[in-house]
């Protein structure tokens, strides 16, 4: 399970040899030491996740519960103070947005091609730009603390 907090991302899996423990892994140590200050930090330089902690399952549940109970933000990416981590999360957002778009396209029934007798051409882009959701997204982009964020998906940025 991947969990993205404002301070960093962790990967949580069941410990292979100790079923009562979870292996909580991260790319940088601060997120682990913030979530689990009492646990020993393990450094594994040759592993995919350099930093790890072996944590009892109940402590993992409590830490995640604390994160949810103390959450104050209404926009996750805007809660991130570290520019590099913000950029990485924006890239994850963009990849998952493209995944969503692909899933949506596969789930929609195939449309028939418009005939030459159609009196009014269908213009999906212009309709999309008029939508309240897109207009709200453009307002968020304009007020973003990170000018390179473009609301999370630079491919959709419109001036």
MILOKOL-448366 format. One record per residue: residue in one letter; residue number from 1; x, y, z of N, C-alpha, C in turn. Coordinates in pm, 1 decimal. Layout:
N
+------+-----+----------+----------+----------+----------+----------+----------+----------+----------+----------+
! rest !  nr !     n_xx !     n_yy !     n_zz !    ca_xx !    ca_yy !    ca_zz !     c_xx !     c_yy !     c_zz !
+------+-----+----------+----------+----------+----------+----------+----------+----------+----------+----------+
!    A ! NUM !        X !        Y !        Z !        X !        Y !        Z !        X !        Y !        Z !
...
+------+-----+----------+----------+----------+----------+----------+----------+----------+----------+----------+
//
This chain:
159
+------+-----+----------+----------+----------+----------+----------+----------+----------+----------+----------+
! rest !  nr !     n_xx !     n_yy !     n_zz !    ca_xx !    ca_yy !    ca_zz !     c_xx !     c_yy !     c_zz !
+------+-----+----------+----------+----------+----------+----------+----------+----------+----------+----------+
!    X !   1 !     84.5 !   -116.6 !      0.0 !      0.0 !      0.0 !      0.0 !     89.3 !    123.2 !      0.0 !
!    X !   2 !     60.5 !    215.0 !    -87.1 !    132.5 !    341.6 !    -89.7 !     48.2 !    446.4 !    -19.3 !
!    X !   3 !    112.3 !    521.1 !     68.0 !     47.3 !    631.4 !    138.4 !    130.0 !    756.7 !    113.3 !
!    X !   4 !     63.5 !    860.2 !     65.4 !    128.9 !    988.6 !     42.9 !     84.2 !   1084.3 !    151.7 !
!    X !   5 !    178.2 !   1130.9 !    233.4 !    148.8 !   1232.4 !    333.5 !    210.6 !   1363.3 !    286.0 !
!    X !   6 !    181.9 !   1470.5 !    356.2 !    240.7 !   1599.9 !    319.2 !    392.5 !   1599.7 !    334.8 !
!    X !   7 !    445.7 !   1509.8 !    416.8 !    590.1 !   1504.2 !    442.5 !    664.5 !   1402.5 !    357.0 !
!    X !   8 !    593.2 !   1308.4 !    297.1 !    659.3 !   1207.8 !    215.8 !    569.3 !   1088.4 !    189.8 !
!    X !   9 !    619.6 !    997.4 !    109.2 !    544.5 !    878.7 !     70.1 !    603.0 !    755.9 !    139.2 !
!    X !  10 !    514.3 !    667.3 !    184.2 !    559.0 !    541.5 !    242.3 !    492.9 !    425.6 !    168.8 !
!    X !  11 !    562.5 !    314.6 !    167.4 !    509.0 !    189.6 !    115.3 !    497.3 !     95.5 !    234.4 !
!    X !  12 !    377.7 !     41.7 !    253.8 !    353.3 !    -45.0 !    369.5 !    317.2 !   -184.3 !    318.6 !
!    X !  13 !    392.5 !   -282.9 !    364.8 !    366.3 !   -422.6 !    329.3 !    379.3 !   -508.4 !    455.1 !
!    X !  14 !    327.0 !   -629.0 !    446.8 !    340.3 !   -724.7 !    557.4 !    485.2 !   -770.5 !    562.9 !
!    X !  15 !    541.5 !   -778.0 !    682.3 !    677.7 !   -828.6 !    700.4 !    680.8 !   -974.9 !    656.3 !
!    X !  16 !    781.2 !  -1012.4 !    580.9 !    788.3 !  -1150.0 !    526.9 !    804.2 !  -1255.8 !    634.4 !
!    X !  17 !    879.5 !  -1224.1 !    740.7 !    912.7 !  -1326.4 !    840.9 !    841.0 !  -1307.7 !    973.8 !
!    X !  18 !    785.6 !  -1191.1 !    996.9 !    718.4 !  -1160.7 !   1123.9 !    576.9 !  -1111.4 !   1093.8 !
!    X !  19 !    477.3 !  -1201.0 !   1089.4 !    343.5 !  -1163.1 !   1044.5 !    274.4 !  -1055.9 !   1129.9 !
!    X !  20 !    318.4 !  -1035.4 !   1252.2 !    257.6 !   -932.3 !   1336.5 !    315.2 !   -793.1 !   1307.2 !
!    X !  21 !    420.5 !   -790.0 !   1223.9 !    485.5 !   -662.7 !   1190.1 !    453.6 !   -620.9 !   1046.6 !
!    X !  22 !    461.3 !   -490.7 !   1026.5 !    451.4 !   -434.2 !    892.2 !    590.1 !   -379.3 !    859.1 !
!    X !  23 !    627.5 !   -386.8 !    732.1 !    750.8 !   -324.2 !    686.4 !    708.2 !   -192.8 !    622.7 !
!    X !  24 !    749.7 !    -83.3 !    684.8 !    715.2 !     49.2 !    634.3 !    842.0 !    104.8 !    570.9 !
!    X !  25 !    831.5 !    137.1 !    441.4 !    949.7 !    174.5 !    364.1 !    930.0 !    314.2 !    305.2 !
!    X !  26 !   1042.0 !    382.7 !    281.9 !   1034.7 !    517.8 !    225.7 !   1160.3 !    548.3 !    146.0 !
!    X !  27 !   1150.5 !    650.5 !     64.3 !   1264.0 !    696.6 !    -16.2 !   1349.8 !    796.2 !     60.7 !
!    X !  28 !   1290.1 !    860.8 !    159.9 !   1365.3 !    953.8 !    244.7 !   1326.6 !    925.6 !    390.2 !
!    X !  29 !   1418.0 !    947.0 !    484.6 !   1396.1 !    901.5 !    622.1 !   1298.3 !    985.2 !    704.0 !
!    X !  30 !   1284.6 !   1114.3 !    674.6 !   1205.9 !   1202.1 !    761.7 !   1061.6 !   1159.6 !    778.0 !
!    X !  31 !   1000.5 !   1109.5 !    671.9 !    860.3 !   1068.9 !    682.2 !    846.0 !    951.8 !    780.4 !
!    X !  32 !    942.3 !    860.7 !    781.1 !    936.6 !    747.3 !    873.7 !    958.0 !    790.8 !   1018.4 !
!    X !  33 !   1057.6 !    875.8 !   1039.5 !   1086.7 !    918.0 !   1176.6 !    976.4 !   1009.2 !   1230.9 !
!    X !  34 !    903.1 !   1076.9 !   1142.4 !    789.2 !   1157.3 !   1186.3 !    671.7 !   1067.1 !   1224.3 !
!    X !  35 !    643.1 !    969.0 !   1142.0 !    530.4 !    879.1 !   1168.8 !    556.4 !    784.9 !   1286.0 !
!    X !  36 !    680.2 !    738.5 !   1298.7 !    714.1 !    637.6 !   1399.8 !    840.4 !    677.4 !   1475.1 !
!    X !  37 !    833.7 !    780.7 !   1559.2 !    955.1 !    831.5 !   1624.9 !   1020.9 !    731.9 !   1720.6 !
!    X !  38 !    947.3 !    633.7 !   1768.3 !   1001.4 !    537.1 !   1863.8 !   1069.6 !    417.2 !   1797.2 !
!    X !  39 !   1051.7 !    402.0 !   1667.7 !   1104.0 !    284.0 !   1599.2 !   1245.1 !    306.9 !   1546.1 !
!    X !  40 !   1317.2 !    197.4 !   1528.4 !   1453.5 !    203.2 !   1476.0 !   1450.5 !    214.9 !   1323.8 !
!    X !  41 !   1525.0 !    312.1 !   1271.1 !   1535.7 !    332.7 !   1127.3 !   1642.5 !    238.8 !   1071.2 !
!    X !  42 !   1605.0 !    159.6 !    972.4 !   1698.2 !     69.8 !    904.8 !   1735.6 !    132.6 !    771.2 !
!    X !  43 !   1863.9 !    131.1 !    739.6 !   1910.7 !    186.5 !    612.9 !   1958.9 !     71.0 !    526.6 !
!    X !  44 !   1898.8 !     59.1 !    408.5 !   1930.9 !    -49.5 !    315.4 !   1972.6 !     13.6 !    182.5 !
!    X !  45 !   2101.8 !     51.1 !    169.6 !   2147.6 !    128.2 !     53.7 !   2123.1 !     63.0 !    -81.6 !
!    X !  46 !   2121.0 !    -68.7 !    -88.2 !   2106.5 !   -135.8 !   -217.7 !   1962.9 !   -176.9 !   -249.7 !
!    X !  47 !   1869.2 !   -146.1 !   -161.0 !   1729.1 !   -184.3 !   -183.5 !   1654.2 !    -73.9 !   -257.5 !
!    X !  48 !   1538.1 !   -108.6 !   -311.6 !   1459.8 !     -8.1 !   -384.0 !   1411.5 !    102.6 !   -290.1 !
!    X !  49 !   1376.0 !     69.1 !   -166.8 !   1344.2 !    169.0 !    -65.0 !   1461.6 !    169.9 !     32.8 !
!    X !  50 !   1534.6 !    277.5 !     36.1 !   1656.4 !    284.6 !    117.4 !   1625.9 !    281.6 !    267.4 !
!    X !  51 !   1513.3 !    338.9 !    308.1 !   1483.0 !    353.3 !    450.8 !   1363.2 !    266.4 !    486.5 !
!    X !  52 !   1374.0 !    197.8 !    600.9 !   1270.6 !    102.2 !    642.6 !   1255.3 !    102.5 !    793.0 !
!    X !  53 !   1137.4 !     60.5 !    835.4 !   1110.8 !     36.3 !    977.4 !   1022.0 !    -87.0 !    987.9 !
!    X !  54 !   1051.1 !   -168.0 !   1088.4 !    966.0 !   -281.8 !   1120.2 !    872.9 !   -235.5 !   1232.0 !
!    X !  55 !    743.4 !   -226.1 !   1201.1 !    648.8 !   -161.0 !   1292.2 !    531.9 !   -255.5 !   1320.9 !
!    X !  56 !    492.2 !   -268.2 !   1449.2 !    372.8 !   -347.7 !   1478.8 !    251.4 !   -292.7 !   1403.0 !
!    X !  57 !    167.4 !   -382.1 !   1355.7 !     50.8 !   -341.8 !   1277.5 !    -35.4 !   -239.8 !   1351.0 !
!    X !  58 !    -54.4 !   -257.8 !   1479.5 !   -138.4 !   -164.3 !   1556.1 !    -79.5 !    -23.1 !   1556.4 !
!    X !  59 !     54.1 !    -11.0 !   1556.9 !    117.5 !    121.2 !   1551.9 !    100.6 !    185.9 !   1414.7 !
!    X !  60 !    103.1 !    104.9 !   1309.4 !     80.0 !    157.7 !   1174.9 !    -62.9 !    211.2 !   1165.2 !
!    X !  61 !   -157.2 !    133.8 !   1213.9 !   -297.7 !    176.8 !   1212.1 !   -314.3 !    306.6 !   1290.3 !
!    X !  62 !   -253.4 !    314.5 !   1409.1 !   -263.9 !    435.8 !   1491.2 !   -202.0 !    556.9 !   1421.4 !
!    X !  63 !    -87.8 !    538.1 !   1355.9 !    -21.9 !    650.0 !   1286.7 !   -106.9 !    700.2 !   1171.0 !
!    X !  64 !   -166.2 !    608.2 !   1095.1 !   -251.4 !    649.1 !    983.7 !   -378.6 !    716.6 !   1034.1 !
!    X !  65 !   -431.8 !    664.4 !   1142.8 !   -550.0 !    726.0 !   1204.7 !   -518.2 !    868.3 !   1250.3 !
!    X !  66 !   -401.5 !    888.2 !   1311.4 !   -360.4 !   1023.0 !   1353.9 !   -348.7 !   1117.1 !   1234.7 !
!    X !  67 !   -293.1 !   1067.4 !   1123.4 !   -281.8 !   1150.2 !   1003.4 !   -419.9 !   1195.8 !    956.1 !
!    X !  68 !   -516.1 !   1104.9 !    956.0 !   -651.4 !   1139.2 !    912.0 !   -719.9 !   1236.0 !   1008.4 !
!    X !  69 !   -701.9 !   1213.2 !   1137.0 !   -769.6 !   1297.4 !   1236.3 !   -713.6 !   1439.1 !   1241.8 !
!    X !  70 !   -586.7 !   1456.8 !   1209.7 !   -525.7 !   1589.7 !   1218.3 !   -519.1 !   1662.0 !   1084.0 !
!    X !  71 !   -568.8 !   1599.7 !    977.6 !   -564.3 !   1660.5 !    845.0 !   -645.3 !   1790.1 !    843.7 !
!    X !  72 !   -583.8 !   1897.3 !    792.8 !   -649.5 !   2027.2 !    784.2 !   -667.7 !   2076.4 !    641.0 !
!    X !  73 !   -595.8 !   2019.7 !    546.9 !   -597.2 !   2072.6 !    410.9 !   -717.1 !   2020.7 !    331.5 !
!    X !  74 !   -755.0 !   2098.9 !    227.8 !   -859.4 !   2055.9 !    135.1 !   -802.6 !   2030.1 !     -4.2 !
!    X !  75 !   -670.0 !   2037.6 !    -16.9 !   -602.9 !   2007.9 !   -143.2 !   -466.9 !   1948.1 !   -107.0 !
!    X !  76 !   -449.3 !   1820.4 !   -135.6 !   -328.0 !   1751.3 !    -91.4 !   -200.5 !   1814.0 !   -146.8 !
!    X !  77 !   -192.4 !   1834.5 !   -278.1 !    -67.6 !   1884.4 !   -335.5 !    -30.3 !   2021.2 !   -279.0 !
!    X !  78 !   -130.4 !   2104.1 !   -250.0 !   -101.1 !   2235.9 !   -192.9 !    -53.8 !   2227.4 !    -47.7 !
!    X !  79 !    -67.2 !   2111.9 !     16.3 !    -21.2 !   2095.3 !    154.2 !    127.0 !   2058.4 !    161.9 !
!    X !  80 !    189.7 !   2035.7 !     47.5 !    328.6 !   1990.5 !     43.0 !    421.4 !   2111.2 !     38.8 !
!    X !  81 !    512.8 !   2119.0 !    134.3 !    606.3 !   2230.7 !    140.8 !    734.5 !   2211.1 !     62.1 !
!    X !  82 !    775.3 !   2087.6 !     42.9 !    899.9 !   2057.1 !    -28.3 !    874.5 !   2058.9 !   -179.0 !
!    X !  83 !    944.2 !   2146.4 !   -250.5 !    919.9 !   2163.4 !   -393.8 !    945.0 !   2035.2 !   -472.9 !
!    X !  84 !   1053.9 !   1964.2 !   -444.6 !   1085.0 !   1841.8 !   -519.7 !    979.4 !   1733.9 !   -496.5 !
!    X !  85 !    934.9 !   1720.1 !   -371.4 !    830.8 !   1621.6 !   -340.6 !    699.6 !   1663.8 !   -406.1 !
!    X !  86 !    670.1 !   1792.6 !   -404.8 !    550.0 !   1843.1 !   -471.2 !    552.9 !   1808.3 !   -620.3 !
!    X !  87 !    666.5 !   1828.4 !   -684.5 !    680.6 !   1796.6 !   -826.5 !    659.0 !   1647.2 !   -849.9 !
!    X !  88 !    715.8 !   1564.5 !   -763.4 !    699.3 !   1419.4 !   -777.3 !    551.7 !   1380.4 !   -761.9 !
!    X !  89 !    483.3 !   1437.3 !   -663.2 !    341.4 !   1406.1 !   -643.7 !    257.6 !   1455.4 !   -760.9 !
!    X !  90 !    294.4 !   1569.1 !   -817.5 !    222.8 !   1619.3 !   -935.2 !    239.5 !   1523.2 !  -1052.5 !
!    X !  91 !    357.4 !   1464.0 !  -1065.1 !    379.4 !   1367.0 !  -1171.9 !    297.0 !   1240.6 !  -1148.9 !
!    X !  92 !    287.3 !   1195.9 !  -1023.7 !    202.9 !   1080.2 !   -992.4 !     57.8 !   1114.0 !  -1026.1 !
!    X !  93 !     13.3 !   1234.9 !   -988.5 !   -123.2 !   1278.6 !  -1018.2 !   -148.2 !   1272.1 !  -1169.2 !
!    X !  94 !    -52.6 !   1321.0 !  -1245.6 !    -66.7 !   1326.6 !  -1391.2 !    -77.0 !   1185.6 !  -1450.0 !
!    X !  95 !      6.7 !   1094.2 !  -1403.5 !      2.7 !    956.3 !  -1453.1 !   -132.0 !    892.0 !  -1420.3 !
!    X !  96 !   -180.7 !    911.8 !  -1298.6 !   -308.8 !    852.6 !  -1259.5 !   -425.7 !    919.3 !  -1330.6 !
!    X !  97 !   -413.3 !   1047.8 !  -1361.6 !   -516.9 !   1115.8 !  -1439.2 !   -525.2 !   1054.8 !  -1578.9 !
!    X !  98 !   -410.5 !   1031.6 !  -1640.2 !   -409.2 !    967.9 !  -1772.8 !   -467.9 !    826.9 !  -1766.1 !
!    X !  99 !   -438.4 !    755.6 !  -1658.6 !   -495.9 !    622.3 !  -1638.8 !   -647.9 !    632.3 !  -1632.7 !
!    X ! 100 !   -698.1 !    727.9 !  -1555.7 !   -843.0 !    748.9 !  -1543.7 !   -904.7 !    780.3 !  -1680.4 !
!    X ! 101 !   -839.0 !    867.9 !  -1755.8 !   -890.4 !    903.9 !  -1887.8 !   -896.3 !    781.1 !  -1978.1 !
!    X ! 102 !   -793.8 !    698.5 !  -1972.1 !   -793.3 !    576.5 !  -2052.8 !   -902.6 !    480.8 !  -2011.8 !
!    X ! 103 !   -926.3 !    468.0 !  -1880.5 !  -1033.0 !    380.3 !  -1831.8 !  -1168.5 !    432.2 !  -1877.4 !
!    X ! 104 !  -1186.9 !    563.9 !  -1869.5 !  -1313.4 !    624.5 !  -1910.6 !  -1339.0 !    599.3 !  -2058.5 !
!    X ! 105 !  -1234.7 !    615.7 !  -2140.0 !  -1249.9 !    594.0 !  -2283.4 !  -1284.3 !    448.6 !  -2315.3 !
!    X ! 106 !  -1225.4 !    355.2 !  -2241.9 !  -1254.2 !    213.2 !  -2266.4 !  -1394.5 !    174.9 !  -2220.9 !
!    X ! 107 !  -1447.5 !    245.4 !  -2120.9 !  -1579.9 !    211.8 !  -2067.2 !  -1693.7 !    273.0 !  -2147.5 !
!    X ! 108 !  -1666.1 !    378.3 !  -2223.8 !  -1771.2 !    443.6 !  -2301.6 !  -1803.1 !    361.4 !  -2425.2 !
!    X ! 109 !  -1933.2 !    350.2 !  -2456.6 !  -1967.3 !    278.3 !  -2580.4 !  -1915.4 !    354.8 !  -2701.1 !
!    X ! 110 !  -1884.2 !    280.8 !  -2804.6 !  -1833.1 !    343.0 !  -2926.3 !  -1940.2 !    432.7 !  -2987.2 !
!    X ! 111 !  -1901.1 !    555.4 !  -3018.6 !  -1991.9 !    652.4 !  -3079.4 !  -1987.6 !    635.3 !  -3231.5 !
!    X ! 112 !  -2100.9 !    655.7 !  -3293.1 !  -2103.3 !    653.6 !  -3439.6 !  -2040.3 !    781.2 !  -3491.4 !
!    X ! 113 !  -1976.9 !    773.3 !  -3607.0 !  -1917.5 !    889.9 !  -3669.8 !  -2028.4 !    986.9 !  -3708.1 !
!    X ! 114 !  -2007.3 !   1118.5 !  -3683.9 !  -2110.4 !   1214.6 !  -3725.1 !  -2125.7 !   1214.7 !  -3877.2 !
!    X ! 115 !  -2248.5 !   1232.5 !  -3919.4 !  -2274.2 !   1232.7 !  -4063.2 !  -2252.8 !   1372.3 !  -4120.4 !
!    X ! 116 !  -2236.6 !   1379.0 !  -4249.6 !  -2214.8 !   1506.9 !  -4317.4 !  -2337.3 !   1596.2 !  -4310.7 !
!    X ! 117 !  -2452.6 !   1539.6 !  -4274.9 !  -2575.1 !   1618.8 !  -4268.7 !  -2596.3 !   1683.6 !  -4132.8 !
!    X ! 118 !  -2504.6 !   1661.2 !  -4038.5 !  -2519.5 !   1723.0 !  -3906.3 !  -2520.0 !   1874.0 !  -3921.1 !
!    X ! 119 !  -2617.9 !   1937.9 !  -3856.8 !  -2628.0 !   2083.2 !  -3868.8 !  -2531.2 !   2155.9 !  -3776.6 !
!    X ! 120 !  -2492.9 !   2092.8 !  -3666.6 !  -2401.8 !   2158.6 !  -3573.7 !  -2290.9 !   2060.2 !  -3536.8 !
!    X ! 121 !  -2166.2 !   2101.3 !  -3553.4 !  -2051.8 !   2015.0 !  -3523.7 !  -2034.3 !   2003.8 !  -3372.8 !
!    X ! 122 !  -1998.5 !   1886.2 !  -3327.4 !  -1970.2 !   1862.5 !  -3185.7 !  -1826.3 !   1905.4 !  -3158.5 !
!    X ! 123 !  -1805.7 !   1991.5 !  -3061.1 !  -1674.0 !   2042.9 !  -3028.2 !  -1645.4 !   2010.7 !  -2880.6 !
!    X ! 124 !  -1588.6 !   1892.6 !  -2853.3 !  -1569.0 !   1852.2 !  -2714.6 !  -1477.9 !   1945.9 !  -2636.2 !
!    X ! 125 !  -1372.5 !   1999.7 !  -2697.2 !  -1281.8 !   2087.1 !  -2623.9 !  -1352.5 !   2214.2 !  -2579.2 !
!    X ! 126 !  -1426.4 !   2277.7 !  -2669.1 !  -1493.5 !   2401.8 !  -2630.7 !  -1600.4 !   2375.3 !  -2524.5 !
!    X ! 127 !  -1668.4 !   2260.3 !  -2531.9 !  -1767.3 !   2225.5 !  -2429.9 !  -1698.0 !   2200.4 !  -2295.2 !
!    X ! 128 !  -1584.3 !   2131.8 !  -2300.0 !  -1508.4 !   2103.8 !  -2178.4 !  -1462.4 !   2233.1 !  -2110.6 !
!    X ! 129 !  -1412.0 !   2328.5 !  -2189.5 !  -1361.9 !   2453.9 !  -2133.5 !  -1472.2 !   2536.7 !  -2069.0 !
!    X ! 130 !  -1596.5 !   2516.3 !  -2109.9 !  -1710.3 !   2588.5 !  -2051.5 !  -1761.3 !   2522.2 !  -1923.9 !
!    X ! 131 !  -1719.1 !   2400.7 !  -1896.8 !  -1774.5 !   2326.9 !  -1782.7 !  -1735.8 !   2393.4 !  -1650.7 !
!    X ! 132 !  -1826.6 !   2393.0 !  -1552.5 !  -1796.0 !   2452.6 !  -1421.4 !  -1673.0 !   2391.2 !  -1355.8 !
!    X ! 133 !  -1653.9 !   2260.5 !  -1371.5 !  -1538.3 !   2195.1 !  -1308.7 !  -1408.1 !   2247.4 !  -1368.8 !
!    X ! 134 !  -1403.5 !   2263.6 !  -1500.6 !  -1282.1 !   2314.0 !  -1564.0 !  -1258.7 !   2460.4 !  -1529.0 !
!    X ! 135 !  -1363.5 !   2538.7 !  -1522.5 !  -1347.6 !   2678.7 !  -1484.7 !  -1296.3 !   2690.7 !  -1341.3 !
!    X ! 136 !  -1345.5 !   2603.7 !  -1251.4 !  -1296.1 !   2602.8 !  -1112.9 !  -1149.4 !   2560.2 !  -1109.4 !
!    X ! 137 !  -1112.0 !   2462.8 !  -1191.5 !   -972.4 !   2417.8 !  -1196.3 !   -882.7 !   2530.6 !  -1244.9 !
!    X ! 138 !   -926.8 !   2605.3 !  -1342.6 !   -847.4 !   2717.4 !  -1392.9 !   -828.4 !   2824.3 !  -1285.2 !
!    X ! 139 !   -930.9 !   2846.4 !  -1202.9 !   -915.5 !   2942.1 !  -1091.9 !   -813.1 !   2891.0 !   -990.5 !
!    X ! 140 !   -813.0 !   2758.4 !   -963.1 !   -713.9 !   2700.6 !   -871.3 !   -573.6 !   2715.4 !   -928.4 !
!    X ! 141 !   -559.0 !   2695.9 !  -1058.0 !   -428.2 !   2710.3 !  -1122.1 !   -377.3 !   2852.3 !  -1102.9 !
!    X ! 142 !   -463.5 !   2949.1 !  -1126.4 !   -424.4 !   3089.8 !  -1116.8 !   -379.5 !   3127.3 !   -976.5 !
!    X ! 143 !   -434.1 !   3060.3 !   -873.7 !   -399.2 !   3095.6 !   -736.1 !   -301.4 !   2996.5 !   -672.5 !
!    X ! 144 !   -244.5 !   2904.6 !   -749.3 !   -156.5 !   2801.7 !   -696.2 !    -27.7 !   2861.5 !   -639.2 !
!    X ! 145 !     17.3 !   2806.4 !   -526.6 !    144.3 !   2847.0 !   -467.1 !    262.4 !   2799.1 !   -551.8 !
!    X ! 146 !    238.5 !   2701.6 !   -636.2 !    341.6 !   2646.4 !   -723.2 !    303.7 !   2678.3 !   -867.0 !
!    X ! 147 !    363.3 !   2781.3 !   -927.6 !    322.9 !   2822.0 !  -1062.4 !    343.5 !   2714.3 !  -1168.0 !
!    X ! 148 !    428.5 !   2615.7 !  -1140.8 !    449.2 !   2510.0 !  -1239.9 !    353.1 !   2393.3 !  -1220.5 !
!    X ! 149 !    260.1 !   2405.6 !  -1126.5 !    169.9 !   2294.8 !  -1094.6 !     60.9 !   2275.4 !  -1199.5 !
!    X ! 150 !      5.0 !   2382.7 !  -1252.0 !   -101.8 !   2377.1 !  -1352.0 !   -217.7 !   2291.3 !  -1306.1 !
!    X ! 151 !   -248.1 !   2298.1 !  -1177.4 !   -361.2 !   2221.0 !  -1128.0 !   -334.0 !   2072.8 !  -1124.9 !
!    X ! 152 !   -210.6 !   2033.3 !  -1136.8 !   -175.6 !   1892.7 !  -1128.1 !   -152.5 !   1825.7 !  -1261.5 !
!    X ! 153 !   -188.2 !   1889.0 !  -1370.2 !   -173.0 !   1823.6 !  -1500.4 !   -136.7 !   1927.0 !  -1605.8 !
!    X ! 154 !     -7.0 !   1944.9 !  -1630.1 !     38.4 !   2048.8 !  -1721.6 !    -10.2 !   2025.8 !  -1864.2 !
!    X ! 155 !    -43.5 !   1901.1 !  -1898.4 !    -92.6 !   1874.8 !  -2033.7 !   -226.9 !   1942.4 !  -2058.4 !
!    X ! 156 !   -299.6 !   1975.3 !  -1952.3 !   -431.8 !   2035.3 !  -1967.6 !   -430.9 !   2184.4 !  -1943.9 !
!    X ! 157 !   -315.3 !   2245.4 !  -1928.0 !   -308.3 !   2387.1 !  -1897.0 !   -355.6 !   2471.6 !  -2015.1 !
!    X ! 158 !   -442.2 !   2567.9 !  -1986.4 !   -492.1 !   2659.3 !  -2087.4 !   -471.8 !   2800.5 !  -2036.6 !
!    X ! 159 !   -423.6 !   2890.5 !  -2120.6 !   -409.7 !   3031.2 !  -2082.3 !   -535.8 !   3105.3 !  -2118.8 !
+------+-----+----------+----------+----------+----------+----------+----------+----------+----------+----------+
//
